[in-house]
Amino acid sequence: MAIQVGALDSNRVQHNVSIDKRPDVCPLCHHAIELLDQFSGFYNKADLTVQLIHRCPRLSCQSAFIANYFQNRQSGQFYLTNSTPTNHAPRHFSETIKNTSKEFCEIYNQSLASELNGHLKICGVGYRKSLEFLLKDYLIGLNPDKADEIKGKFLGKCIDEYVSNTSSKAVAKRAVWLGNDETHYVRIWEGKDLKDLKKLVDLTVHWIEMEQLTHDAMKEMPENSR
């Protein structure tokens, strides 16, 4: 059902416009909300857009945000496209991964925020950096006596020398290949993109989780305790 709202144009003339719906999620706290009123509305006739200023009704948020609408020329109705600004919800990693590499979690989520804000040319570099921290922190945890050596080596060399599982080594190396493509002028893997890089990072995360959980289980239940 269409909703009638008022919006001012650049000459401060009031227009009654028809919108399809109000936002039902706050873009800043990410909670479901029910909006009844807006502070004010602005109508741009040249761009066929309307902006409505709202405030999150939740007591713990109370943030102001703008709901952006674009007009369908045929129906004349304005349709909600997005709400700004946004505070993107971070990805939550398991305690196993957080304990393995806190830096990985922070760098990954900064890269994710960059991606969700449309900065697709630079977020791949961040994902590549997060992968390096994850793998090196994990390998240092397994080989604390080799910490300085691992920190100073190229990531590919670290994988070759310190990752023994064949499948895990293959996945990690491919993640590095695609990550390196994000940092270089000429791409080697033309048929692959950011989605493929994130998939390989995810596989690396799952492998490390499995290895760590298996190690913990074996440590808690040693063979000689039976």
C-alpha positions, 0 to 999 in steps of 0.5 A: 500500500502506498504511503503519502508523505510531504517533501520540499523541493529546492524552492521550499515548495511542499510536494505530496509524494507516494512512497512504497514503504518506510525502512523497517531496519535501522542502517546503523544499529541493524535492529528492526524498527517501526517508523511512523514519522520523519523529520523532513523530506526533500524532493529533487525533481531533476533526479526524480529522488526523494530523501526522508530523514528519520530517527531510529526509535530504539532508546539505545540508538536514537540515530538519525538517517536518510531513506533514499527513494527513486521515482518510477516514471510510469507509476509516479511512485517512489521506491525505497533504494537504501538508507544512509549512512550505514554502519555495516555489521561485522562478520563474527568469527569463532573463538578459535579464530579470534584466539588464533589471530585477532589481527586477522578478524580486525583486518577482514572486517575493515576490508568487508566494510570497504567492500560493502561501501563500494570500494571494490578496487581496494578491499581485495588488498585488505583481504590479502593482508588479513590472510597473511596475518591469519596464516602467519599467526597460526603457523607461529602458534604451531612453531613458536621457536620459528616466529622470527623466521616466519614473520620475515618470510614470504607467505608462499614460502611459509605455506610450502615449508610449514603446512603439511596437509596437502589439501590445506596447502593447495587451498592456502596457496591459491588464496595467496595467488588470488590475493596477490592479483589484488595488489599487482598491476597485471592480473594473472587469474583473469577469470577469478574475482573478489568472490573467489578470493573470499571463498578461498579465505573462508576455506582457509578459516575452516581448515584452521578451525578444524585443525585447532579443534582437533588439536584441542580434542587430542590434547584433552583426551590423550591416548595414554589416559585410557 
